Amino acid sequence: MDTYSRFNLIKSVGEEIITEDELKNLLKEKKHPIAYDGFEPSGIMHIAQGLMRVININKMTKAGCKFKMLIADWHAWANNKFGGDLNKIRDAGKLFIEIWKALNIDEENVEFIWANDLIRKEDYWKTVMRIATNSTLKRIIRCGQIMGRKESEVLSASQIIYPCMQAADIFTLKADICQLGIDQRKVNVLAREIAPKLGYKKPVAVHHHMLMGLQASKVNSNADKVEQVIELKMSKSKPNSAIFMTDTEEQVNKKIRKAYCPEKQIENNPIIEYCRYIIFQKYKTLKIERPEKYGGDLEVTYDELVSKYRSGEIYPLDLKNAVAKYLNEMIEPVRKHFNKNEKAKELLEKVRSYQITR
């Protein structure tokens, strides 16, 4: 694959790239740049972390990247996941790896690294301290968004250290590319700004899109108008608004049927978004099955779907039924893995029990 093709493949992953010129130069200089992402193990994985993440990572490795997946157990501990129980956090991390492998992540070019091992690297904590001494408290607190925290929240001391650790991860892993969600933008920009002061090369930031939640909330803006506000990020804390990698076929069907999917609307429509970022990344066309009296079966590309849905030729319920079918097909390898593999099944049940008791 030539440099131009590699660049375009990586660009298809990134909603934002900081910067495109730096990425082009990196690809010219390195045949196998190092890309990384980090995950806090915190319960059951949803499809943004599962299906969408494996799609994007496999694109990166196809473009020649060597990908490092950081299982951020210490970061989850610092962020008080599972009440700060490191053993439970690590079990959740093992579950993540089981799911990624079941989805055929490119294991040959993906390395799983535990933060517990990374922090033992020489100079890791020295790097954390150098980042901290070159940053203001106000700047670090603004990075709280990466942990799912608001600036107005009262943070523990461990949560204030967290952004410094995440920036140190980038340098310790020798990452050329930070390939994380756009919700991690602030800490990646921090790392880029601070890198020259510490003697490191600026990492390129390739931020992928954050998948919407399924539900919308009704907000009364005035006495005469009710507005629908869509959840801009899928969240585990709202199980009815997220599809999990371990959901049954019936659960997926039910959630999709109840999903926010306004007629003729493309923007801020989670069902259309799942087509774009998940289904059409694997399938060239989507088949919509419907009775003859409603137009009969229809097979469309993504561009055709957008056009026909906007015109009203495709109705929300018909699209929902198709999306549920395709998502179930894509999740099925994970279900089979946990049904057939006893150790994996035991691990899943253990993590599920943590969800209930935390």
N, C-alpha and C positions, 0 to 999 in steps of 0.2 A: 504494500500500500504506500503510495507516495505521500509526501508531506501535506499536500493540499487535501487529499482524501482523509488523512488522519485528523487534520484540523477540523474539517467539516463534521466528522463523526463525533469528535469531542464537543464541538459546538452544538450538536443536536441534543447533548446532555444538559448543557448549561443554559439556564434562563438569563444568567448574567456571567460574563467572563471579565476578570480584572487581571491583566488586560489582554485583548486579542492579539496585539502585536507581540507581547511577551510570550504568549502561548505559541505563536508561529515560530518565533526565534528558538524557543525551547525544543520544539519538535524538529527543527533543523539541526540543532546541536546534539540531541539525544534520541537514539532509536528507542530506548526503553526508559522513559522518565518514571519517577516514582510518584504515584498518586495515593492519597490516603483519605479515609473517612473514619470517624469515631462514633461509637454508639454506646449510650448508657443502657446497660441491661436493666429493663424495668418492666417485667411482666410479659404478657403475650404480644407477639408481633402483629402489627396490622399490615395491610397490603402496600402502603407507601414504603414501609421498611423492608417488606418482602419482595413482592412482584416488581414494583417499580425500581427498587434499589438494585436488584440483580440485573434487570434490563440495562440500567445505566452503567453498572460496573463492567458488565460483559462488553459493552460498547467501548469503554475505556481500555480494556485489555486488548480488544480487537485492534484498537488504534496504536497498540504497542506499549501501553503503560503496564508497569508492575504495580499491582494494587495492594496496599496494606490496610487491612481492616482492624482498627483498634477497638478491642472490646474493653470499654472504659469502666472497669469495675471500681476503681478508686474514685473516679469522677462521680459515679452513681452514689457511692458511699458519701462523698463530700456533699452531694445534693440531697442526701437523706432519703434515697429510694429504699423501699422495703424497711423503713425505719432505721436505715444505716446498718442493716445486717449483711455483712460482706459475703457470708456463705449463701444466702438467698440470692444476692445479686449475681454471684458466680454461676449459680444454677440457671438463672435467667439468661446469662451470657452463653452458656452451653446450649440452651434451647435455641437461641438465635442462630448459632452455627449449624445446628441440625437442620433448621428450616432453610437456610441459604444453600446448604449442600443438596437438600432435597429438590431445590429449584434449579439445580445444575449451574450454580455459580462456577465461573472458570477457575477451578481449584489450582490448575497448573500455574496460573499467573496471579493468584490471590493468596496473600499470607495473612493468617489470623494472629494478631498480637494482643496479649493481655496487658492492660496498663500496669498490673501488678508486677509484670516482668520489665516493662519499659522504665518504671521509676527506679529500678535497680541499676540502670545504665550509669556509667561514670558521668558525672557532671549534670545529671538531670535536674537535681534540686538546686544546683548552682545556677542553671539556666532559668529555673523558676524565679529565683531571687533576683537575677539580673533583669528579668522582664518586669518584676514588681518594682524594683528601684528606678526603673526608667518609665514608669507609668504613674498617673495620679489615681487616687482612690475614686474620684468622680468618674474617670474614664473606665476603670474596672467595673464599677457598679453599673454603668451603662451597658456593659457586656452581659448583664444578667439575663438578657433575652435568650441567650444560647442555652440556658438551663430551664427555659420555660418560666422565668421569673420576671416580674415587673420592677422597674426602678423604684416604685413606691413601696415595695415589700421590704420588710426587715429581714436582712440576710444574716445567716450565721457566718462566723469567721471562715469556715471551710468553703462556703459558697463564694466568698470574696477571693479566696485563693484559686478557685476553679478556673477562671479565664486565664490566669497566668500559667496554670498547668496545661491547658489546652494549647496555648501558644507554644509552650515548651515541647509538647508532643510533636508539633510540626517540625521543629528544628532537630529534635532527637531522632525522629524517623527519617530525617534527611529528605523530606517530601518536596518534590518540585511542584506538585499540584495539590491544592486543598480542594477535594471534590466533595463538598458537603452541601446541605440544603441552604437555601437563601436565608433561613432563620439564623444561620451561623455566621452571617456576613461580618458582624461587628468584630468578632475575635479574629477573623481572617485578615481584616483590614488592620487591626492592631498588630498582628504578626508581621504584615508587610511593612508597616511603618517603622517597627522597632528592629527589624532584621538588620539593616545596615549598621545600627548602633552596636549590635552584638557580633558583627562580623559575618553575618549570614546573607545569602542571596535571597531576594524577595521571592516567596512562593507565588505562583499563579493561582488565582482563586476561580474555580469553576463551580458556580452555585446552581444546583438544580431546583426545579419548581417544587413547591410544597403542595401536596395533594389536598384538595378540599374535603371537609367533612360532608356527610350526606344530608344533614338537616339544616334548616333555616329557622331563625327565631323571628317571631312577630314583634315588631316594635312600633308603638303608636307615636308617630312624629307630631301629630296634631289630632284634633277631634274628628276630622273628616277623612284621614288617610292612615292606612296601615302599611308599613313597609316590611318587606322580608329581608332579613340580614343573614347572609350565608356565612357559615363557619369557614374561615379561610385556611384552616389547617386541620387535618385529621388528628384526632386526639384519643388516646386510650382512656382518658377519664370520662369520655362520653361514648360508651359502648354501642349505643344505637345509631351513632353517627359515624361509626368506623366499621370496616370489614376486616376481621382478623384472619390470619393465615390458618387458624384452626377451626374456623366457623364451619358448621355443617352446610350442606347444600340448601336445606330448608331455611337456615338462618340467613344465608346470603340472599336468597329469594325474597324473604320477608323484608330485610333491610332495604334492598333495592326498590321493592314495590312502594315502600313508604318514603323514599328519598325525595328531596326537593328537586323538581325537574319541570320548570315552567314552560308551557307550550310556546313554541317558536323562538325561545330565548337560548342563545348560544353562550353568551358571557355569564359568568357566575352560575353555571349549571354543572353540578358535580357529575351527572351522568355523561354529559358530553365530554367533560374533562377526563373521566376514566377511559372513555374511548380513545381520546387523543394520546394520553400518557402511558396507558397500559395495553389496551386491546390492540390498537393499530401499530404498536411496537412489535407485536408478534405476528399478527394476521394482516394480510394485504387488504382484505375486504371483510365486512361484517354482514352476516345474513340476518335479516329481520323476517321472522315467520309470522304470518297473519292470515286470517280467513280471506277467501276470494272476494267476499262482499266488501272487504275493507282494502282491496287492492292487491291481495295475494302476496306471496313471498317477494322480498326485495333484497338484493345484494349490492352493497355500496362501498366505495372507498371513503376515506375520511372527508375529503372535500365534497363528495356527493352527499354524505350524511349531513354536513353542515348546511349545504344549500337546501336540501329537501326538508330538513327539520325546521329551518328558518321560515320556509314557505308554508309549513303546515302539512306537507305531504306525509311526513312521518309523525305519528302521535307519541306522546310521552310513554304511555303504557306499553306500546309495541317496542319502543326502544329499550325500556327498562327490562322487559322480558328477554330481549336479546343480550343485553349487557350482563344480566345475571347468569345466563347460560355460559357465556364466554369466560366470565370470571371464575365460575365453578370449574370449568375445564382447566383453567390455568392453576387453580389452587389444588386440584385433585392429586397431583404427585405428592404434595405434603400430607394430605389425608392418608394416602396409601402408605407412606413412610411410617407414620405414627401408628397405623393399624398393624403393620407387619413387624416392626422393630420393637421388641419388648422393652429394651433399655430406653429407647426414645419415648415410648409411651409412658413409662414410669417417670421420666424427667418432666414430661408435659403435665402429668397429674400433680407432681410435686409443686411445680411453679404455679399451677392453677390454685392449689391450696394456699400458697403464699398470698395470692391476690385476695382471697377471702379473708385471711386472718390479719393482713397488714394494718 
